Amino acid sequence: MANDIPSSIDESLYSLAEGGNLKAQRELGMLYLNGDGVKKNTSEAIKWLIKAAKQGSIDAHRVLCDLHYADVDVSPYDPENVKVEVPDNLEDFVEELKHYSSITEGRRERDLAVMFRDAEQGHLYAQQFLGHAYEKGTLVEKSSAQSLKWYLKAADQGDAKSQCNAGLKFLAGDGAPKDEARAAKLFQLSAEQGYAVAQHFLGFMLSSGEGVPKDEDKALSLFQSASKSGFVLAQCQLANAYKFGKLGASIDIEKAMKWYTEAAEQGHTESQSILGRIFLNGDGVPMDEEKAYKWLLQAAKQGDTDSQFNLGKIHRYGSNQKRDGKLAEDWFTKSANQGHVKAQLALGAMYCEGAGVEQNYEKAFEWFSKAAEQGDADAQHSLGLFYLYGDGVAQSNEQAFYWNRKSADQGHIEAQFFIGCCYSSGDVFEQDHEQAFYWNHKAAEQGHVDAQNNVGSSYDLGKGVEQDHAKAYYWYSKAAKQGSVHAQNNLGFLYSSGDGVEQNYEKAFEWFSKAAKSDHADAQANLALFYLEGKGVSKDKHLAMQWLSKAANNGNKEAQEIYKSLSVENSSISNSEETTDANVAAKDNDSQKEKAEVIIEKENNAEQSSAPSASKLRFDIVILFKSMVHAFNFCVLAGLSIILIIGIVQGFLGYETLQIEPPDFLSEVQIALVFYAIYFLVTFVCYLRLIRQGS
């Protein structure tokens, strides 16, 4: 057959056409039809075009139709009755037709006429084409109703993809009233044929109970089937089930990561973003900034705003290798320009703090404004503070209150406290203790320590609410335990007065001490009074004066007056003592110097009482020596007396009468040891006596 091939035709093209290659068959047919580089041969052209058309070539089919309508015999091909095989990819099929019709003058109406004719005659490919064409607005005016009509016709022929497409339209109410039950039936028909998209959406409906009875086990099974077919949405859903233990699945991070990764590797943006966050936060896996960056970058390049924001976070707060203010600003900006609220907040904070960028209150205000207008409570509170302090915008208490009120209405704790303070102070409008209590109470219930103290104060004083010392004690206690020095001082007052709690000076002293050590002036004054009066602690005028001095220096007027009064009193006492004892110190009009000298004198007296002088020590040694001599004399006399008595007894009675053995060397040694023992014992007793006298 190679000898029959014209020399102008590439032998490889002819071989491909003979081997069944559709594109080669179509191209060979067109070469013969147009006489392009080869002798024109209509019969040979029709032969190859028929082969291509039977394999689904829309180009070959259209050319044969044109020849047929031009009264050219294209038998055995019958363009009006032929059923073209359904292409593998309908989207490519539509685009091919669209391109072919656009470059072929006058073919649009004829192509559509043939397609409508084929669709009405039940040709599946034509029904699929029209459903898709009306959905996308390709070659025809876009129409959801017409799209659904043709999808349903194809669905009635059992086409799984058309069944799924029709189901999606009923689920969304697109082209027909929303009908979840009918959508579920169509999904079921398609899913039974193994169509992964339908399996996913049916699984979604079963997992939520939307339009069908809830069945998590079946939903999980459908997600698994669709995932194995490579459908990325199902893979992501299945990964979520394993990560969070949903749909009856046990939590299994390893399986979750497997399915997230499979979807991400196919380019699924959401899965890429989720993987990035998992590695960034170490959520169930070891934290890995490099892997996080890899996946976030892929998702960010596809326009995912969350991933762009997280990349900004890595460059803003990440490791030193990744930290880069300019890149952080770039990624935050990309995300913020698409309306990502957190990115807008992050940009506002960067410009406000001058972190990684030049400080710019105007830009900070601009980004906080964008986020605030989207209803973000944090941004609204921040915007209110900008108006309060006049940073980047003209100062306005009214606007500060306006934005904080919007934030407070959403439960923002700091904004609630701010509004409470506004009503309490009356700086923005007329003072209103009831409103102040209302907003402080809201913040206090969320744990705001200063608001808790304010609520306690409201109950304590009966401002904006009925007076209730027990409730005041409750709120003061909560704030005091969180470290509020004001609440600690107030709690000390309640224990001191016994209002709302049993009176207890020791506990009052304890709370005053906590606040005083934190430099709270009122608590320092209260602590000083407790030392002066001996309440909850032993009286100590010296410590009282110390705390009064601290309180006075911190601006407590009462402490200043008491300290001044006590200082004058102390000065008078010191002057009186100096007059009666001129040998103690020279007269001095400076009372502070006199006080210092008294203290020094007391310290010297204390040192003298605790350590013996050199002369006294020498005197003790002399006494000790004399005592030792006396003790020695005593022992000698005692020894002589014993020997004398023994001798007398021996002389009168004799050893036999006494029935004792005569003394030998050992007995004399024993007697000597007895003498020495008595000597040392007497000496020790004398020394103890000296010690008692010295103390």
C-alpha positions as CSV (number, residue, x, y, z in Angstrom):
1,M,0.0,0.0,0.0
2,A,3.0,2.3,0.5
3,N,3.3,2.4,-3.3
4,D,-0.2,4.0,-3.6
5,I,0.8,6.9,-1.3
6,P,1.4,10.1,-3.2
7,S,4.9,11.3,-2.8
8,S,3.8,14.7,-1.5
9,I,2.0,13.1,1.5
10,D,4.1,12.3,4.6
11,E,4.3,8.6,4.9
12,S,4.0,8.8,8.7
13,L,0.7,10.8,8.4
14,Y,-0.7,8.1,6.2
15,S,0.4,5.3,8.5
16,L,-1.2,7.1,11.5
17,A,-4.5,7.5,9.5
18,E,-4.4,3.8,8.6
19,G,-3.8,3.0,12.2
20,G,-7.0,4.7,13.3
21,N,-5.7,8.1,14.5
22,L,-8.6,10.5,14.3
23,K,-6.7,13.7,13.7
24,A,-4.5,12.1,11.0
25,Q,-7.7,10.8,9.2
26,R,-9.3,14.2,9.4
27,E,-6.1,16.0,8.2
28,L,-5.6,13.5,5.3
29,G,-9.2,14.0,4.2
30,M,-8.9,17.8,4.2
31,L,-5.6,17.5,2.1
32,Y,-7.4,15.5,-0.6
33,L,-10.5,17.7,-0.4
34,N,-8.6,21.0,-0.9
35,G,-5.8,19.6,-3.1
36,D,-3.3,21.0,-0.6
37,G,0.1,19.6,-1.8
38,V,-1.7,16.7,-3.4
39,K,-4.0,16.1,-6.4
40,K,-7.6,17.0,-5.4
41,N,-9.6,13.8,-4.8
42,T,-13.1,14.3,-3.4
43,S,-13.8,10.5,-3.1
44,E,-10.6,9.9,-1.2
45,A,-11.3,12.9,1.0
46,I,-14.8,11.7,1.8
47,K,-13.4,8.2,2.6
48,W,-11.0,9.6,5.3
49,L,-13.5,12.2,6.6
50,I,-16.1,9.4,7.2
51,K,-13.5,7.4,9.2
52,A,-12.8,10.5,11.3
53,A,-16.5,11.4,11.8
54,K,-17.3,7.9,13.0
55,Q,-14.7,8.3,15.7
56,G,-16.4,11.5,16.9
57,S,-14.5,14.3,14.9
58,I,-16.9,17.2,14.9
59,D,-14.8,18.9,12.2
60,A,-15.1,15.8,9.9
61,H,-18.9,15.6,10.6
62,R,-19.4,19.3,9.8
63,V,-17.4,19.0,6.5
64,L,-19.4,16.0,5.4
65,C,-22.6,17.9,6.3
66,D,-21.5,20.8,4.1
67,L,-20.8,18.5,1.2
68,H,-24.1,16.8,1.7
69,Y,-26.0,20.1,1.6
70,A,-24.0,21.0,-1.5
71,D,-25.4,18.0,-3.2
72,V,-22.2,16.1,-3.1
73,D,-22.7,12.3,-2.6
74,V,-21.0,11.4,0.7
75,S,-22.5,7.9,0.9
76,P,-22.5,5.7,2.8
77,Y,-22.4,8.6,5.4
78,D,-25.8,10.0,6.2
79,P,-25.2,13.4,8.0
80,E,-28.9,13.8,8.8
81,N,-29.4,10.5,10.6
82,V,-25.9,9.6,11.8
83,K,-25.5,9.3,15.6
84,V,-22.1,10.8,16.5
85,E,-20.3,9.0,19.4
86,V,-20.2,11.0,22.7
87,P,-16.7,12.6,23.1
88,D,-14.7,11.9,26.2
89,N,-14.5,15.6,27.1
90,L,-17.6,17.6,26.3
91,E,-16.0,20.9,27.2
92,D,-13.3,20.3,24.6
93,F,-16.0,19.3,22.2
94,V,-17.9,22.5,22.7
95,E,-14.8,24.7,22.5
96,E,-13.8,22.9,19.2
97,L,-17.3,23.6,17.8
98,K,-17.2,27.2,18.9
99,H,-13.8,27.7,17.3
100,Y,-14.8,25.9,14.1
101,S,-18.0,27.9,13.8
102,S,-16.3,31.2,14.5
103,I,-13.7,30.8,11.7
104,T,-16.1,29.4,9.2
105,E,-18.3,32.1,7.8
106,G,-22.0,31.4,7.8
107,R,-21.8,28.1,9.7
108,R,-23.2,29.2,13.1
109,E,-26.8,28.9,12.2
110,R,-26.3,25.8,10.2
111,D,-24.3,24.1,12.9
112,L,-26.9,24.9,15.6
113,A,-29.7,23.8,13.3
114,V,-28.0,20.4,12.8
115,M,-27.3,20.2,16.6
116,F,-30.9,20.9,17.5
117,R,-32.1,18.4,14.9
118,D,-29.8,15.8,16.3
119,A,-30.8,16.6,19.9
120,E,-34.5,16.4,19.0
121,Q,-33.9,13.0,17.3
122,G,-32.3,11.7,20.5
123,H,-28.7,12.0,19.7
124,L,-27.0,12.0,23.2
125,Y,-24.0,14.0,22.1
126,A,-26.2,16.8,20.8
127,Q,-28.3,16.9,24.0
128,Q,-25.2,17.0,26.1
129,F,-23.8,19.8,23.9
130,L,-26.9,22.0,24.1
131,G,-27.1,21.5,27.9
132,H,-23.5,22.7,28.3
133,A,-23.8,25.4,25.6
134,Y,-26.9,27.0,27.3
135,E,-25.2,26.7,30.7
136,K,-22.0,28.5,29.5
137,G,-23.6,30.7,26.9
138,T,-21.5,29.1,24.1
139,L,-22.9,29.9,20.6
140,V,-26.3,30.5,22.2
141,E,-27.7,32.9,24.7
142,K,-27.1,31.7,28.3
143,S,-30.2,30.1,29.8
144,S,-30.3,27.9,32.9
145,A,-33.8,26.7,32.1
146,Q,-32.8,25.5,28.6
147,S,-29.6,24.0,30.0
148,L,-31.6,22.0,32.5
149,K,-34.1,20.9,29.8
150,W,-31.4,19.3,27.6
151,Y,-29.5,17.8,30.6
152,L,-32.7,16.1,31.6
153,K,-33.2,14.7,28.2
154,A,-29.7,13.3,28.2
155,A,-30.3,12.1,31.8
156,D,-33.3,10.1,30.7
157,Q,-31.1,8.2,28.4
158,G,-29.0,7.2,31.4
159,D,-26.1,9.5,30.9
160,A,-24.4,9.8,34.4
161,K,-22.8,13.1,33.8
162,S,-26.1,14.7,32.6
163,Q,-27.9,13.2,35.6
164,C,-25.4,14.8,37.9
165,N,-25.6,18.2,36.1
166,A,-29.3,18.2,36.3
167,G,-29.2,17.3,40.0
168,L,-26.9,20.2,40.7
169,K,-29.3,22.6,39.1
170,F,-32.2,21.3,41.2
171,L,-30.1,21.5,44.3
172,A,-29.2,25.1,43.6
173,G,-32.6,26.1,42.2
174,D,-30.9,27.1,39.0
175,G,-33.3,26.9,36.0
176,A,-36.1,25.5,38.1
177,P,-37.4,25.8,41.7
178,K,-35.1,24.2,44.3
179,D,-36.0,20.6,44.7
180,E,-33.6,18.7,47.0
181,A,-35.4,15.4,46.8
182,R,-35.3,15.4,43.0
183,A,-31.6,16.4,43.1
184,A,-30.9,13.5,45.5
185,K,-32.6,11.0,43.1
186,L,-30.6,12.2,40.1
187,F,-27.4,12.0,42.2
188,Q,-28.3,8.5,43.2
189,L,-28.8,7.4,39.6
190,S,-25.5,8.9,38.6
191,A,-23.6,7.7,41.7
192,E,-24.7,4.1,41.0
193,Q,-22.9,4.3,37.7
194,G,-19.7,5.2,39.6
195,Y,-19.7,8.9,38.6
196,A,-17.5,10.5,41.3
197,V,-19.0,14.0,41.2
198,A,-22.5,12.6,41.9
199,Q,-21.1,10.4,44.7
200,H,-19.6,13.4,46.3
201,F,-22.7,15.6,46.2
202,L,-25.0,12.8,47.3
203,G,-22.5,12.1,50.2
204,F,-22.7,15.8,51.1
205,M,-26.5,15.7,51.2
206,L,-26.5,12.6,53.3
207,S,-23.9,14.0,55.8
208,S,-26.0,17.1,56.5
209,G,-29.5,15.6,56.1
210,E,-30.3,18.2,53.4
211,G,-33.3,17.0,51.5
212,V,-32.7,13.4,52.5
213,P,-32.6,11.5,55.8
214,K,-29.2,11.9,57.4
215,D,-27.0,8.9,57.0
216,E,-23.3,9.5,58.0
217,D,-22.2,6.0,57.3
218,K,-23.4,6.0,53.8
219,A,-22.0,9.5,53.3
220,L,-18.6,8.4,54.4
221,S,-18.8,5.4,52.0
222,L,-19.6,7.7,49.1
223,F,-16.8,10.1,49.9
224,Q,-14.4,7.2,50.0
225,S,-15.6,5.9,46.6
226,A,-15.3,9.4,45.0
227,S,-11.9,9.9,46.6
228,K,-10.6,6.7,45.2
229,S,-11.7,8.0,41.8
230,G,-9.6,11.0,42.3
231,F,-12.3,13.6,42.8
232,V,-10.6,16.3,44.9
233,L,-13.6,17.8,46.6
234,A,-14.4,14.3,48.0
235,Q,-10.8,13.8,49.0
236,C,-10.9,17.0,51.0
237,Q,-14.2,16.1,52.7
238,L,-12.9,12.6,53.5
239,A,-9.7,14.2,55.0
240,N,-11.9,16.5,57.1
241,A,-13.8,13.5,58.4
242,Y,-10.6,11.8,59.6
243,K,-9.1,14.9,61.0
244,F,-12.1,15.9,63.1
245,G,-13.6,12.5,63.7
246,K,-16.8,13.2,61.7
247,L,-19.3,11.0,59.9
248,G,-18.6,8.1,62.3
249,A,-14.9,8.0,61.4
250,S,-12.3,7.8,64.1
251,I,-9.8,10.6,64.3
252,D,-6.8,9.5,62.2
253,I,-4.3,12.3,61.4
254,E,-2.3,10.0,59.1
255,K,-5.3,9.2,56.9
256,A,-6.3,12.9,56.9
257,M,-2.9,14.0,55.8
258,K,-2.9,11.3,53.0
259,W,-6.2,12.6,51.5
260,Y,-5.3,16.3,51.9
261,T,-2.0,15.6,50.2
262,E,-3.6,13.7,47.3
263,A,-6.1,16.6,46.7
264,A,-3.4,19.2,47.1
265,E,-1.1,17.5,44.6
266,Q,-3.9,17.7,42.1
267,G,-4.0,21.5,42.6
268,H,-7.0,21.7,45.0
269,T,-6.5,25.1,46.6
270,E,-8.5,24.5,49.8
271,S,-6.5,21.3,50.6
272,Q,-3.2,23.2,49.9
273,S,-4.3,25.9,52.2
274,I,-5.3,23.4,54.9
275,L,-2.0,21.6,54.7
276,G,-0.2,24.8,55.0
277,R,-2.0,25.8,58.2
278,I,-1.6,22.3,59.7
279,F,2.2,22.5,59.2
280,L,2.3,26.1,60.3
281,N,0.6,25.5,63.6
282,G,1.8,22.0,64.3
283,D,-1.8,20.8,64.3
284,G,-1.5,17.0,64.9
285,V,1.9,16.9,63.2
286,P,5.3,18.3,64.0
287,M,5.5,22.1,63.2
288,D,7.3,22.5,59.9
289,E,7.7,26.1,58.6
290,E,9.2,24.9,55.3
291,K,6.4,22.5,54.4
292,A,3.8,25.1,55.5
293,Y,5.4,27.7,53.3
294,K,5.5,25.3,50.3
295,W,1.7,24.5,50.4
296,L,0.6,28.1,51.3
297,L,2.7,29.5,48.5
298,Q,0.9,27.1,46.0
299,A,-2.5,28.1,47.2
300,A,-1.6,31.8,47.4
301,K,-0.5,31.8,43.8
302,Q,-4.0,30.6,42.9
303,G,-5.4,33.6,44.7
304,D,-6.4,32.0,48.0
305,T,-6.7,34.9,50.4
306,D,-6.2,32.8,53.6
307,S,-2.9,31.5,52.3
308,Q,-1.8,34.9,51.3
309,F,-2.5,36.1,54.8
310,N,-0.7,33.2,56.4
311,L,2.3,33.8,54.2
312,G,2.3,37.4,55.5
313,K,2.2,36.0,59.0
314,I,5.3,33.8,58.3
315,H,7.2,36.8,57.0
316,R,6.0,39.0,59.9
317,Y,6.4,36.6,62.8
318,G,8.2,33.5,61.6
319,S,11.8,32.3,61.9
320,N,14.6,34.7,61.2
321,Q,15.2,33.0,57.9
322,K,11.7,33.9,56.7
323,R,11.1,37.2,58.5
324,D,10.9,40.0,56.0
325,G,8.8,43.1,56.6
326,K,8.6,43.9,52.8
327,L,7.3,40.4,51.9
328,A,4.9,40.5,54.8
329,E,3.5,43.8,53.6
330,D,3.2,42.4,50.0
331,W,1.3,39.3,51.0
332,F,-0.9,41.1,53.5
333,T,-1.7,43.7,50.8
334,K,-2.6,41.0,48.2
335,S,-5.0,39.4,50.7
336,A,-6.3,42.7,52.1
337,N,-7.1,44.0,48.6
338,Q,-9.4,41.0,48.1
339,G,-11.2,41.9,51.3
340,H,-9.5,39.6,53.8
341,V,-10.4,41.2,57.1
342,K,-7.5,39.7,59.1
343,A,-5.0,40.8,56.5
344,Q,-6.5,44.4,56.6
345,L,-6.1,44.3,60.4
346,A,-2.5,43.0,60.1
347,L,-1.6,45.8,57.7
348,G,-3.2,48.3,60.0
349,A,-1.2,47.0,62.9
350,M,2.1,47.1,60.9
351,Y,1.6,50.7,59.9
352,C,0.5,51.7,63.4
353,E,3.5,50.1,65.1
354,G,6.0,50.8,62.3
355,A,6.8,47.0,62.4
356,G,8.8,46.1,59.3
357,V,7.5,49.2,57.5
358,E,7.7,52.9,58.1
359,Q,5.2,54.0,60.7
360,N,2.2,55.7,59.0
361,Y,-0.9,56.4,61.1
362,E,-2.8,57.5,58.0
363,K,-2.3,54.1,56.2
364,A,-3.1,52.3,59.5
365,F,-6.3,54.3,59.8
366,E,-7.2,53.5,56.2
367,W,-6.8,49.7,56.7
368,F,-8.6,49.6,60.0
369,S,-11.4,51.6,58.4
370,K,-11.8,48.9,55.6
371,A,-11.9,46.1,58.1
372,A,-14.3,48.1,60.4
373,E,-16.7,48.7,57.6
374,Q,-16.9,45.0,57.0
375,G,-18.1,44.7,60.6
376,D,-15.0,43.4,62.3
377,A,-15.3,44.1,66.0
378,D,-11.5,44.3,66.6
379,A,-11.1,46.8,63.7
380,Q,-14.0,48.9,65.0
381,H,-12.5,49.1,68.5
382,S,-9.1,50.0,67.0
383,L,-10.7,52.7,64.8
384,G,-12.4,54.1,67.8
385,L,-9.1,54.5,69.6
386,F,-7.6,56.3,66.5
387,Y,-10.4,58.8,66.8
388,L,-10.0,59.0,70.5
389,Y,-6.3,60.0,70.3
390,G,-6.4,61.7,66.9
391,D,-3.9,59.4,65.2
392,G,-4.1,59.6,61.5
393,V,-7.4,61.4,61.7
394,A,-9.0,64.4,63.4
395,Q,-9.7,63.7,67.1
396,S,-13.4,63.1,67.8
397,N,-14.8,61.7,71.0
398,E,-18.2,61.2,69.2
399,Q,-16.6,59.0,66.5
400,A,-14.5,57.2,69.1
401,F,-17.8,56.4,71.0
402,Y,-19.6,55.5,67.7
403,W,-17.1,52.8,66.6
404,N,-16.6,51.4,70.0
405,R,-20.3,51.1,70.5
406,K,-20.6,49.1,67.3
407,S,-17.8,46.9,68.5
408,A,-19.3,46.5,72.0
409,D,-22.6,45.5,70.5
410,Q,-20.7,42.5,69.0
411,G,-19.4,41.5,72.4
412,H,-15.9,43.1,72.1
413,I,-14.7,43.1,75.7
414,E,-12.4,46.2,75.5
415,A,-15.0,48.2,73.7
416,Q,-17.6,47.3,76.3
417,F,-15.3,48.5,79.0
418,F,-14.6,51.7,77.0
419,I,-18.3,52.4,76.7
420,G,-18.8,51.8,80.4
421,C,-16.0,54.3,81.2
422,C,-17.6,56.9,78.8
423,Y,-20.9,56.7,80.6
424,S,-19.2,56.8,84.0
425,S,-17.0,59.8,83.3
426,G,-19.5,61.8,81.3
427,D,-16.7,63.1,79.0
428,V,-18.7,62.4,75.7
429,F,-22.2,63.0,76.9
430,E,-24.2,63.2,80.2
431,Q,-23.0,60.9,82.9
432,D,-25.2,57.8,83.2
433,H,-24.3,55.4,86.1
434,E,-26.9,52.8,85.0
435,Q,-25.5,52.6,81.5
436,A,-22.0,52.6,83.0
437,F,-22.9,49.6,85.2
438,Y,-24.6,47.8,82.3
439,W,-21.6,47.9,80.0
440,N,-19.0,47.3,82.8
441,H,-21.1,44.3,83.8
442,K,-21.0,42.9,80.3
443,A,-17.2,43.2,80.2
444,A,-16.8,41.9,83.7
445,E,-18.7,38.7,82.8
446,Q,-16.1,38.1,80.1
447,G,-13.3,38.4,82.7
448,H,-12.2,42.1,82.2
449,V,-10.4,42.8,85.5
450,D,-10.9,46.5,85.6
451,A,-14.6,46.2,84.7
452,Q,-15.0,43.7,87.5
453,N,-13.6,46.2,89.9
454,N,-15.9,48.9,88.5
455,V,-18.9,46.6,89.0
456,G,-17.8,45.9,92.5
457,S,-17.6,49.6,93.1
458,S,-21.1,50.2,91.7
459,Y,-22.5,47.6,94.1
460,D,-20.4,49.0,96.9
461,L,-21.5,52.6,96.5
462,G,-25.0,51.9,95.0
463,K,-24.2,53.8,91.7
464,G,-26.4,52.7,88.8
465,V,-27.6,49.6,90.8
466,E,-29.0,48.9,94.2
467,Q,-26.3,48.9,96.9
468,D,-25.2,45.3,97.7
469,H,-22.0,44.8,99.7
470,A,-22.1,41.0,99.3
471,K,-22.1,41.4,95.5
472,A,-19.4,44.1,95.8
473,Y,-17.3,41.6,97.7
474,Y,-17.9,39.0,95.0
475,W,-16.7,41.2,92.1
476,Y,-13.8,42.8,94.1
477,S,-12.6,39.3,94.9
478,K,-12.6,38.2,91.2
479,A,-10.7,41.3,90.2
480,A,-8.3,41.1,93.2
481,K,-7.4,37.5,92.4
482,Q,-6.5,38.6,88.8
483,G,-4.1,41.2,90.3
484,S,-6.2,44.4,90.3
485,V,-4.5,46.7,92.9
486,H,-7.7,48.8,93.1
487,A,-9.8,45.8,93.8
488,Q,-7.3,44.5,96.4
489,N,-7.5,47.8,98.2
490,N,-11.3,47.9,98.0
491,L,-11.4,44.3,99.3
492,G,-9.3,45.4,102.2
493,F,-11.8,48.0,103.1
494,L,-14.7,45.5,103.1
495,Y,-12.8,43.2,105.4
496,S,-11.9,46.2,107.6
497,S,-15.5,47.5,107.8
498,G,-17.2,44.1,107.8
499,D,-19.5,45.2,104.9
500,G,-20.6,42.2,102.8
501,V,-18.2,39.9,104.6
502,E,-17.3,39.0,108.2
503,Q,-14.9,41.6,109.7
504,N,-11.4,40.4,109.6
505,Y,-8.5,42.8,110.2
506,E,-5.9,40.1,109.4
507,K,-7.3,39.6,105.9
508,A,-7.8,43.3,105.5
509,F,-4.1,43.8,106.3
510,E,-3.2,41.0,103.8
511,W,-5.1,42.7,100.9
512,F,-3.8,46.2,101.8
513,S,-0.3,44.7,101.8
514,K,-0.7,43.2,98.3
515,A,-1.9,46.5,96.8
516,A,0.7,48.6,98.8
517,K,3.6,46.5,97.4
518,S,2.3,47.3,93.9
519,D,2.7,51.0,94.8
520,H,-1.0,51.8,95.3
521,A,-1.0,55.0,97.3
522,D,-4.4,54.5,99.1
523,A,-3.4,51.0,100.1
524,Q,-0.1,52.2,101.4
525,A,-1.9,54.8,103.6
526,N,-4.3,52.2,104.8
527,L,-1.5,49.8,105.7
528,A,0.3,52.6,107.6
529,L,-2.8,53.2,109.7
530,F,-3.1,49.5,110.5
531,Y,0.5,49.6,111.8
532,L,-0.2,52.7,113.8
533,E,-3.4,51.3,115.4
534,G,-2.2,47.6,115.6
535,K,-5.1,46.3,113.5
536,G,-4.4,42.8,112.1
537,V,-0.7,43.3,112.9
538,S,1.5,44.4,115.9
539,K,1.8,48.1,116.3
540,D,4.9,49.4,114.6
541,K,5.3,53.2,114.4
542,H,8.5,52.9,112.4
543,L,6.9,50.8,109.6
544,A,3.9,53.1,109.8
545,M,6.1,56.1,109.1
546,Q,7.7,54.2,106.2
547,W,4.4,53.4,104.5
548,L,3.0,56.9,105.2
549,S,6.1,58.3,103.5
550,K,5.6,56.1,100.4
551,A,1.9,57.0,100.2
552,A,2.7,60.7,100.6
553,N,5.3,60.6,97.9
554,N,2.7,58.9,95.6
555,G,0.3,61.8,96.2
556,N,-2.1,60.6,98.9
557,K,-3.0,63.8,100.7
558,E,-4.3,62.1,103.9
559,A,-1.0,60.3,104.2
560,Q,0.9,63.6,103.7
561,E,-1.0,65.3,106.6
562,I,-0.6,62.3,108.9
563,Y,3.0,62.0,108.1
564,K,3.6,65.7,108.8
565,S,1.7,65.6,112.0
566,L,3.6,62.5,113.3
567,S,6.9,64.0,112.2
568,V,6.3,67.1,114.4
569,E,5.3,64.9,117.3
570,N,8.5,62.8,117.0
571,S,10.6,66.0,116.8
572,S,9.2,67.3,120.1
573,I,9.8,64.0,121.9
574,S,13.4,63.9,120.6
575,N,14.1,67.4,121.7
576,S,12.8,66.7,125.2
577,E,15.1,63.6,125.6
578,E,18.1,65.5,124.5
579,T,17.6,68.2,127.1
580,T,17.6,65.7,130.0
581,D,20.7,63.8,128.7
582,A,23.4,66.2,127.4
583,N,26.0,63.4,127.2
584,V,24.1,61.5,124.6
585,A,24.5,64.0,121.7
586,A,24.9,67.7,121.0
587,K,21.7,69.7,120.5
588,D,20.5,69.9,116.9
589,N,17.5,71.7,115.5
590,D,17.1,69.3,112.6
591,S,14.5,66.7,113.9
592,Q,15.4,64.3,111.2
593,K,19.1,64.3,112.2
594,E,18.0,63.8,115.9
595,K,15.9,60.8,114.9
596,A,18.8,59.3,113.0
597,E,21.1,59.7,116.0
598,V,18.6,58.1,118.3
599,I,18.4,55.1,115.9
600,I,22.2,54.9,115.7
601,E,22.4,55.1,119.5
602,K,19.9,52.2,119.8
603,E,21.9,50.2,117.3
604,N,25.1,50.9,119.3
605,N,23.4,49.8,122.5
606,A,22.2,46.7,120.8
607,E,25.7,45.9,119.6
608,Q,27.1,46.5,123.1
609,S,24.6,44.1,124.6
610,S,25.3,41.4,122.1
611,A,29.1,41.4,122.1
612,P,31.4,41.6,125.3
613,S,34.0,44.4,125.5
614,A,37.8,43.6,125.7
615,S,38.2,44.7,129.3
616,K,35.3,42.5,130.4
617,L,36.8,39.6,128.6
618,R,40.1,40.1,130.4
619,F,38.3,40.2,133.8
620,D,36.6,36.9,133.0
621,I,39.9,35.2,132.3
622,V,41.3,36.3,135.6
623,I,38.3,35.0,137.5
624,L,38.5,31.7,135.6
625,F,42.2,31.3,136.5
626,K,41.5,32.0,140.2
627,S,38.7,29.5,140.2
628,M,40.9,26.9,138.6
629,V,43.5,27.4,141.4
630,H,40.9,27.2,144.1
631,A,39.6,24.0,142.5
632,F,43.1,22.5,142.4
633,N,43.6,23.3,146.1
634,F,40.3,21.8,146.9
635,C,41.1,18.6,145.1
636,V,44.5,18.3,146.9
637,L,42.9,18.9,150.3
638,A,40.2,16.3,149.5
639,G,42.9,13.8,148.4
640,L,44.9,14.3,151.5
641,S,41.9,14.0,153.7
642,I,40.9,10.7,152.1
643,I,44.5,9.3,152.5
644,L,44.5,10.5,156.1
645,I,41.2,8.8,156.9
646,I,42.3,5.6,155.2
647,G,45.5,5.7,157.3
648,I,43.6,6.2,160.6
649,V,41.2,3.3,159.8
650,Q,44.1,1.1,158.8
651,G,45.9,1.9,162.0
652,F,43.1,1.2,164.4
653,L,41.4,-1.7,162.7
654,G,43.9,-3.3,160.3
655,Y,43.2,-4.8,156.9
656,E,42.1,-8.1,158.3
657,T,39.4,-6.6,160.4
658,L,38.2,-4.4,157.5
659,Q,38.4,-7.5,155.3
660,I,40.0,-5.6,152.4
661,E,43.1,-6.1,150.4
662,P,46.2,-4.0,150.9
663,P,46.4,-1.1,148.4
664,D,48.6,-1.7,145.4
665,F,49.8,0.5,142.5
666,L,46.5,0.1,140.6
667,S,44.5,1.3,143.6
668,E,46.6,4.4,143.8
669,V,46.1,5.2,140.1
670,Q,42.4,4.8,140.6
671,I,42.5,7.2,143.5
672,A,44.5,9.7,141.3
673,L,41.9,9.4,138.5
674,V,39.2,10.2,140.9
675,F,41.0,13.3,142.1
676,Y,41.5,14.5,138.5
677,A,37.8,13.9,137.6
678,I,36.7,15.9,140.6
679,Y,39.1,18.7,139.6
680,F,37.8,19.0,136.1
681,L,34.2,18.8,137.2
682,V,34.6,21.6,139.7
683,T,36.4,23.7,137.1
684,F,33.6,23.2,134.5
685,V,30.9,24.2,137.1
686,C,32.9,27.4,137.9
687,Y,33.1,28.3,134.2
688,L,29.3,27.9,133.7
689,R,28.8,30.2,136.6
690,L,31.0,32.8,135.0
691,I,29.0,32.5,131.7
692,R,25.7,33.1,133.5
693,Q,27.1,36.1,135.2
694,G,28.4,37.5,131.9
695,S,25.1,37.1,130.1
